[in-house]
Amino acid sequence: MDSPLNVLVFGSGAIGTLVGAHLAQAGQRVTFLVRPAAMALLQAQGLTVLHKSYTIHVARPTLAADPALVVGQQPFDCVLLAVKSYDTANAALQLQAAGSGLPPIVCLQNGVDNEALLQERFGSTRVIAGTVTTAASQTAPGSVSVERIRGVGLAAGSSLAMRLAAALQTTEMRVQLFADARAMKWSKLLTNMLGNATSAICDLAPSAVFAHAGLYRVEIAALRETLLVMRKLNIPVVNLPGMRVRLLATAINLLPAVWYHGFLAGQVGRGRGGKMPSLHNDLSAGRSRSEVGWLNGAVQRHALGCGANAPVNHRLNVILTELASGIRDRSDYQHKPDKLAGELGTR
């Protein structure tokens, strides 16, 4: 049998804690990189992942604060990168400081451009694309609540991906290996976008977004732009663990939006398990940066690169980026769905 994997989790928020705790449950060796200010608390209370059907408690987690130091101290099999996309460049700099001992990086981040940045720094064979479809949120430092169990997707083609998959499959996680990493990441992008930027901009729950006719048309327009870019880039839509993304794409491409309004609204509500979207959470927490540039903004960048345009995604990116940075006041759109829909031409 293979010896346990030695894994370094870089980014101990909801996704890093979730996957790292499941790997620890599976008997793997896991070190969590955490902020120095949280070290004492997490050493005392441990890490907890809670679902109504199961609980994982890592009572004595191995913690570290400096990736360069810890990588130099022991041979890791991989780094699980789970920081926000706007922190990828800084994380790469910290990992570069580790020198030649750096192991392969498994990128579990949202968005479709993080792997390219990492490959530029560390080489194409040193980066493995991944995605997490389980709905989870961090309720406190070291504590994660699982709203909906789904699983993890990993790019196929390496022994490391196979070992990670084998370990996670012994837990509650469903795991799928994908021959086409871009298809996996772009299909996840479609699901990440649902009721996300509009919810943050208007300070509304996704259910309220989909109940508003104009914002619903914004959502469909943004998804249709994304599917157009995927077709131009020859990227197929694929199903993900626990997510029937191809059905979503087929309906959006072929059917009038009114036909699946109720179905899609229900799917979004159940899919998020009642939690607010990530872009809304970041803006509400007062963070001055937003991942919208790696979601809706990425659609526009890739659209321009293949001779197309994605104006709805572009405007959502610009507006939310300006709200996060303070260029615009949050009250400009707060609880004003008619205003946002009007500006995007869908009221």
C-alpha positions as CSV (number, residue, x, y, z in Angstrom):
1,M,0.0,0.0,0.0
2,D,1.1,3.6,-0.6
3,S,2.4,5.5,2.4
4,P,0.1,8.3,3.6
5,L,0.3,11.5,1.6
6,N,2.0,14.5,3.2
7,V,-0.1,17.5,2.3
8,L,0.4,21.2,2.9
9,V,-2.9,23.2,2.9
10,F,-2.3,26.8,1.9
11,G,-5.5,28.7,2.7
12,S,-7.3,27.5,5.7
13,G,-10.7,29.0,5.0
14,A,-13.8,27.0,4.2
15,I,-12.4,25.0,1.2
16,G,-8.9,24.4,2.7
17,T,-10.2,23.3,6.0
18,L,-12.9,21.1,4.4
19,V,-10.6,19.2,2.1
20,G,-7.7,19.1,4.6
21,A,-9.9,17.7,7.4
22,H,-11.3,15.0,5.1
23,L,-7.8,14.0,4.1
24,A,-6.8,13.9,7.8
25,Q,-9.9,11.7,8.4
26,A,-8.6,9.4,5.7
27,G,-5.3,9.0,7.5
28,Q,-3.2,11.4,5.5
29,R,-0.6,13.7,7.0
30,V,-1.9,17.3,6.7
31,T,-0.3,20.6,7.7
32,F,-2.5,23.7,7.7
33,L,-1.0,27.1,7.0
34,V,-2.8,29.6,9.2
35,R,-2.3,33.2,10.2
36,P,-0.1,33.7,13.2
37,A,-2.9,35.4,15.1
38,A,-5.1,32.3,14.8
39,M,-2.4,29.8,15.8
40,A,-3.0,29.6,19.5
41,L,-6.8,29.4,19.1
42,L,-6.6,26.6,16.5
43,Q,-4.1,24.7,18.5
44,A,-6.4,24.8,21.5
45,Q,-9.7,24.0,19.8
46,G,-8.7,22.1,16.7
47,L,-10.5,22.1,13.4
48,T,-14.1,21.0,12.9
49,V,-16.2,20.2,9.8
50,L,-19.8,19.8,10.6
51,H,-22.7,18.4,8.6
52,K,-26.1,17.1,9.8
53,S,-25.0,13.6,9.0
54,Y,-21.3,13.6,10.1
55,T,-18.7,15.5,12.0
56,I,-14.9,15.6,11.5
57,H,-12.9,17.0,14.3
58,V,-9.1,17.3,14.0
59,A,-8.2,17.7,17.7
60,R,-4.5,18.3,17.3
61,P,-3.9,19.8,13.8
62,T,-0.4,20.4,12.6
63,L,-0.2,24.1,12.0
64,A,2.4,26.4,10.4
65,A,2.5,30.1,9.5
66,D,5.3,30.4,7.0
67,P,5.2,28.2,3.8
68,A,8.8,28.8,2.9
69,L,10.0,27.6,6.3
70,V,7.7,24.6,6.6
71,V,8.5,23.3,3.0
72,G,12.2,23.5,3.9
73,Q,11.7,21.3,6.9
74,Q,10.0,18.3,5.4
75,P,9.2,16.7,2.0
76,F,5.5,17.4,1.1
77,D,3.8,15.4,-1.7
78,C,1.7,18.5,-2.7
79,V,0.4,21.9,-1.8
80,L,-3.4,22.3,-1.8
81,L,-3.9,25.9,-2.8
82,A,-7.3,27.3,-1.5
83,V,-6.8,31.0,-1.2
84,K,-9.0,33.6,-2.8
85,S,-8.1,34.2,-6.4
86,Y,-7.0,37.8,-5.7
87,D,-4.4,36.3,-3.4
88,T,-2.9,33.8,-5.9
89,A,0.0,36.1,-7.0
90,N,1.0,36.7,-3.4
91,A,0.7,33.0,-2.5
92,A,2.9,32.2,-5.5
93,L,5.6,34.6,-4.3
94,Q,5.5,32.9,-0.9
95,L,5.8,29.5,-2.4
96,Q,8.6,30.6,-4.7
97,A,10.6,31.5,-1.5
98,A,10.5,27.8,-0.6
99,G,13.0,27.2,-3.4
100,S,13.6,23.9,-5.2
101,G,11.9,21.8,-2.5
102,L,8.4,22.9,-3.5
103,P,6.1,20.0,-4.4
104,P,3.3,20.1,-7.0
105,I,0.5,22.5,-6.4
106,V,-3.2,21.3,-6.6
107,C,-5.2,24.4,-7.4
108,L,-8.7,24.2,-5.7
109,Q,-9.6,27.8,-6.4
110,N,-12.6,29.2,-8.2
111,G,-12.0,30.9,-11.6
112,V,-10.3,29.7,-14.8
113,D,-7.0,31.7,-14.8
114,N,-5.2,30.7,-11.5
115,E,-3.7,27.6,-13.0
116,A,-2.1,29.6,-15.9
117,L,-0.5,32.1,-13.5
118,L,0.9,29.2,-11.4
119,Q,2.1,27.3,-14.4
120,E,4.0,30.4,-15.5
121,R,5.8,30.5,-12.1
122,F,6.3,26.8,-11.5
123,G,5.9,25.0,-14.8
124,S,3.0,23.2,-16.5
125,T,3.8,19.8,-15.0
126,R,3.9,21.2,-11.4
127,V,0.3,22.4,-11.3
128,I,-2.8,20.2,-11.1
129,A,-6.3,21.7,-11.6
130,G,-9.0,20.9,-9.1
131,T,-12.4,22.1,-8.0
132,V,-14.7,21.6,-5.0
133,T,-18.4,21.3,-5.5
134,T,-19.5,20.7,-1.9
135,A,-21.3,23.7,-0.5
136,A,-19.5,24.8,2.7
137,S,-18.9,28.0,4.6
138,Q,-16.6,29.0,7.4
139,T,-18.6,29.8,10.5
140,A,-15.6,30.7,12.7
141,P,-11.8,30.2,12.6
142,G,-11.3,26.5,12.3
143,S,-15.0,25.7,12.0
144,V,-16.7,24.8,8.7
145,S,-20.4,24.0,8.1
146,V,-21.3,21.8,5.1
147,E,-24.6,22.7,3.6
148,R,-24.6,20.2,0.8
149,I,-22.3,17.3,0.2
150,R,-21.0,16.9,-3.3
151,G,-17.4,16.3,-3.9
152,V,-14.1,17.1,-5.6
153,G,-12.9,17.2,-9.2
154,L,-9.2,16.7,-10.1
155,A,-7.4,16.8,-13.4
156,A,-6.5,13.3,-14.4
157,G,-3.1,12.1,-15.7
158,S,-0.9,12.0,-12.6
159,S,-0.2,9.5,-9.9
160,L,-0.7,12.3,-7.3
161,A,-4.2,13.0,-8.5
162,M,-5.0,9.3,-8.3
163,R,-3.6,9.1,-4.8
164,L,-5.6,12.1,-3.6
165,A,-8.7,10.7,-5.3
166,A,-8.2,7.4,-3.6
167,A,-7.8,9.0,-0.2
168,L,-10.8,11.3,-0.5
169,Q,-13.0,8.5,-1.8
170,T,-12.8,6.8,1.6
171,T,-14.6,9.9,3.1
172,E,-17.9,11.5,2.4
173,M,-16.5,13.2,-0.7
174,R,-17.4,12.0,-4.2
175,V,-14.3,12.3,-6.4
176,Q,-14.1,12.5,-10.2
177,L,-11.0,12.7,-12.4
178,F,-11.3,14.8,-15.6
179,A,-9.3,14.3,-18.7
180,D,-10.1,17.9,-19.8
181,A,-9.1,20.2,-16.9
182,R,-10.3,23.3,-18.8
183,A,-13.8,21.8,-19.2
184,M,-13.9,21.0,-15.5
185,K,-12.9,24.6,-14.4
186,W,-15.1,26.4,-17.0
187,S,-18.1,24.2,-16.1
188,K,-17.5,25.1,-12.4
189,L,-17.4,28.8,-13.4
190,L,-20.9,28.5,-14.8
191,T,-22.1,27.3,-11.4
192,N,-20.1,29.9,-9.5
193,M,-21.7,32.7,-11.4
194,L,-25.3,31.8,-10.6
195,G,-26.8,34.5,-8.4
196,N,-23.4,35.6,-7.2
197,A,-22.4,39.1,-8.5
198,T,-26.0,40.3,-8.7
199,S,-26.6,39.2,-5.1
200,A,-23.5,41.1,-3.9
201,I,-24.3,44.3,-5.9
202,C,-27.9,44.5,-4.8
203,D,-27.4,43.0,-1.3
204,L,-30.1,40.4,-2.0
205,A,-30.4,36.6,-1.4
206,P,-30.2,34.5,-4.6
207,S,-33.9,33.7,-4.1
208,A,-34.7,37.4,-4.4
209,V,-32.4,37.7,-7.4
210,F,-34.2,35.0,-9.3
211,A,-37.6,36.3,-8.2
212,H,-36.9,39.6,-9.9
213,A,-37.6,39.4,-13.6
214,G,-34.9,41.9,-14.7
215,L,-32.2,40.3,-12.6
216,Y,-33.2,36.9,-13.8
217,R,-32.6,38.1,-17.3
218,V,-29.2,39.5,-16.2
219,E,-28.3,36.0,-14.9
220,I,-29.3,34.3,-18.2
221,A,-27.5,36.8,-20.3
222,A,-24.3,36.4,-18.3
223,L,-24.5,32.6,-18.6
224,R,-25.2,32.7,-22.3
225,E,-22.1,35.0,-22.8
226,T,-20.0,32.4,-20.9
227,L,-21.3,29.5,-23.0
228,L,-20.6,31.5,-26.2
229,V,-17.0,31.9,-25.0
230,M,-16.7,28.3,-24.2
231,R,-17.9,27.3,-27.7
232,K,-15.4,29.7,-29.3
233,L,-12.6,28.2,-27.2
234,N,-13.8,24.6,-27.9
235,I,-14.4,23.9,-24.2
236,P,-17.2,21.4,-23.6
237,V,-19.6,21.6,-20.7
238,V,-19.2,18.7,-18.3
239,N,-21.1,17.4,-15.3
240,L,-19.3,17.8,-12.0
241,P,-19.6,15.8,-8.7
242,G,-23.2,16.3,-7.6
243,M,-23.8,19.0,-10.3
244,R,-25.7,18.4,-13.6
245,V,-24.1,21.3,-15.4
246,R,-24.8,19.9,-18.9
247,L,-28.5,20.0,-18.3
248,L,-28.2,23.6,-17.2
249,A,-26.2,24.5,-20.3
250,T,-28.6,22.7,-22.6
251,A,-31.6,24.5,-21.2
252,I,-29.9,27.9,-21.5
253,N,-28.7,27.3,-25.0
254,L,-31.9,25.8,-26.5
255,L,-34.9,26.9,-24.5
256,P,-36.7,30.2,-23.8
257,A,-35.6,31.5,-20.3
258,V,-39.1,31.6,-19.0
259,W,-39.5,27.9,-19.4
260,Y,-36.9,27.0,-16.8
261,H,-37.2,30.0,-14.5
262,G,-38.8,28.2,-11.6
263,F,-36.6,25.1,-11.9
264,L,-33.4,27.2,-12.0
265,A,-34.5,29.3,-9.0
266,G,-35.1,26.2,-7.0
267,Q,-31.8,24.6,-8.0
268,V,-29.9,27.7,-7.0
269,G,-31.6,27.9,-3.6
270,R,-31.1,24.2,-2.9
271,G,-27.6,24.1,-4.3
272,R,-26.3,26.8,-2.0
273,G,-27.9,25.1,1.0
274,G,-29.2,28.5,2.3
275,K,-25.8,30.2,2.5
276,M,-25.1,33.5,0.8
277,P,-22.8,33.6,-2.3
278,S,-19.1,34.1,-1.8
279,L,-19.0,37.5,-3.6
280,H,-21.8,38.8,-1.3
281,N,-19.9,37.5,1.8
282,D,-16.7,39.2,0.8
283,L,-18.4,42.6,0.1
284,S,-20.5,42.4,3.3
285,A,-17.3,41.7,5.3
286,G,-15.8,44.9,4.0
287,R,-13.1,43.4,1.9
288,S,-11.7,45.8,-0.6
289,R,-11.1,43.2,-3.2
290,S,-13.5,40.8,-4.9
291,E,-13.2,37.6,-6.8
292,V,-15.6,38.9,-9.4
293,G,-12.6,39.7,-11.7
294,W,-11.8,36.0,-11.8
295,L,-15.4,35.0,-12.5
296,N,-17.4,37.5,-14.6
297,G,-14.3,39.5,-15.4
298,A,-12.5,36.4,-16.7
299,V,-15.4,35.8,-19.2
300,Q,-14.9,39.2,-20.7
301,R,-11.1,38.8,-20.9
302,H,-11.4,35.5,-22.7
303,A,-14.3,36.8,-24.9
304,L,-12.0,39.6,-26.1
305,G,-9.2,37.1,-26.7
306,C,-11.4,35.1,-29.1
307,G,-13.0,38.0,-31.0
308,A,-16.2,38.1,-29.0
309,N,-17.7,40.4,-26.3
310,A,-19.4,39.7,-22.9
311,P,-20.9,43.1,-22.0
312,V,-23.1,41.9,-19.1
313,N,-20.3,40.1,-17.5
314,H,-18.1,43.1,-18.0
315,R,-20.5,45.5,-16.4
316,L,-21.1,43.2,-13.4
317,N,-17.3,43.0,-12.9
318,V,-16.8,46.7,-13.2
319,I,-19.7,47.6,-10.8
320,L,-18.8,45.1,-8.1
321,T,-15.1,45.9,-8.3
322,E,-15.9,49.6,-7.8
323,L,-18.2,48.8,-4.9
324,A,-15.5,46.7,-3.2
325,S,-12.8,49.3,-3.7
326,G,-14.9,52.1,-2.4
327,I,-15.1,54.0,-5.8
328,R,-18.9,53.6,-5.5
329,D,-20.9,53.6,-2.4
330,R,-22.7,50.3,-1.6
331,S,-26.0,52.1,-1.1
332,D,-25.9,53.0,-4.9
333,Y,-27.4,49.5,-5.7
334,Q,-28.3,48.1,-2.3
335,H,-31.9,46.7,-2.5
336,K,-32.2,48.4,-5.9
337,P,-32.6,45.6,-8.4
338,D,-34.5,47.8,-10.9
339,K,-31.5,50.1,-11.1
340,L,-29.0,47.3,-11.9
341,A,-31.4,45.6,-14.4
342,G,-32.0,49.0,-16.0
343,E,-28.3,49.7,-16.4
344,L,-27.7,46.3,-17.9
345,G,-30.7,46.7,-20.3
346,T,-32.8,43.8,-18.9
347,R,-35.4,45.6,-16.8
